[in-house]
């Protein structure tokens, strides 16, 4: 199963790649998330208008509770993988139909960590745009 995670440089105060490892955080417990699922990280930068990249794709190795202090104190779940399947962030063509669907269904509605099980066109679009074979 594919999952979408949005990382905002503006909100978080840093780039996704600054974390140095395939890791994401959620403000909600994701009960359907399992070991072996795929996480796609889409990042919005600080430019106006915002530019988007596919910042990461990794397979879930495990989950943990984040620290109660620091930048991630408000989060309930930490999800991590072994290695990234992307060599570098991939710029997104914001006019692509899959991205328009992702933007309207998730990003503009502030849904930042969601299953893509009912959105195969978004999963397929992410895979095609990133060049990562599934």
Residue pairs with C-beta under 8 A, 6 or more apart in sequence:
1 32
1 34
1 37
1 38
1 115
1 116
1 117
2 37
2 38
2 40
2 115
2 116
2 117
2 123
2 126
3 30
3 33
3 37
3 38
3 39
3 40
3 113
3 114
3 115
3 116
4 40
4 42
4 102
4 106
4 113
4 114
4 115
4 116
4 122
4 126
5 24
5 26
5 39
5 40
5 41
5 42
5 112
5 113
6 41
6 42
6 43
6 44
6 106
6 107
6 112
6 113
7 16
7 24
7 41
7 42
7 43
7 44
7 55
8 43
8 44
9 15
9 16
9 43
9 44
9 45
9 46
10 44
10 46
12 71
13 71
15 43
15 45
15 55
16 41
16 43
16 55
16 56
16 89
17 55
17 89
21 80
22 39
22 56
22 58
22 80
22 81
22 82
22 83
22 84
23 78
23 79
23 80
23 81
24 39
24 41
24 78
24 79
24 80
24 113
25 66
25 72
25 75
25 77
25 78
25 79
26 75
26 76
26 77
26 79
26 112
26 113
27 74
27 75
27 76
27 112
27 113
28 76
28 77
28 113
29 76
29 77
30 77
30 79
30 113
32 115
33 60
33 63
33 77
33 79
33 115
34 60
35 60
35 61
35 62
36 59
36 60
37 59
37 60
38 57
38 58
38 59
38 60
38 134
39 56
39 57
39 58
39 59
39 60
39 79
39 81
40 54
40 56
40 57
40 116
40 123
40 126
41 54
41 55
41 56
41 57
42 52
42 53
42 54
42 55
42 92
42 102
42 107
42 126
43 52
43 53
43 54
43 55
43 89
44 50
44 51
44 52
44 107
45 51
45 52
45 53
51 91
51 92
52 91
52 92
52 94
52 99
53 89
53 90
53 91
53 92
54 86
54 89
54 90
54 92
54 126
54 129
54 130
55 86
55 89
56 84
56 85
56 86
56 89
57 84
57 85
57 86
57 126
57 130
57 132
58 81
58 82
58 83
58 84
58 85
59 81
59 82
59 85
60 79
60 80
60 81
61 80
61 81
61 82
62 79
62 80
63 77
63 78
63 79
63 80
64 77
64 78
64 80
65 76
65 77
65 78
66 72
66 73
66 75
66 76
66 77
66 78
67 73
72 78
85 132
86 130
86 132
90 129
90 130
90 131
92 99
92 129
93 99
93 129
94 100
94 103
96 125
96 129
97 121
97 125
98 121
98 122
98 124
98 125
98 126
98 128
98 129
99 125
99 129
101 119
101 121
101 122
101 125
102 119
102 122
102 125
105 111
105 119
105 122
106 112
106 114
116 122
116 123
127 133
127 134
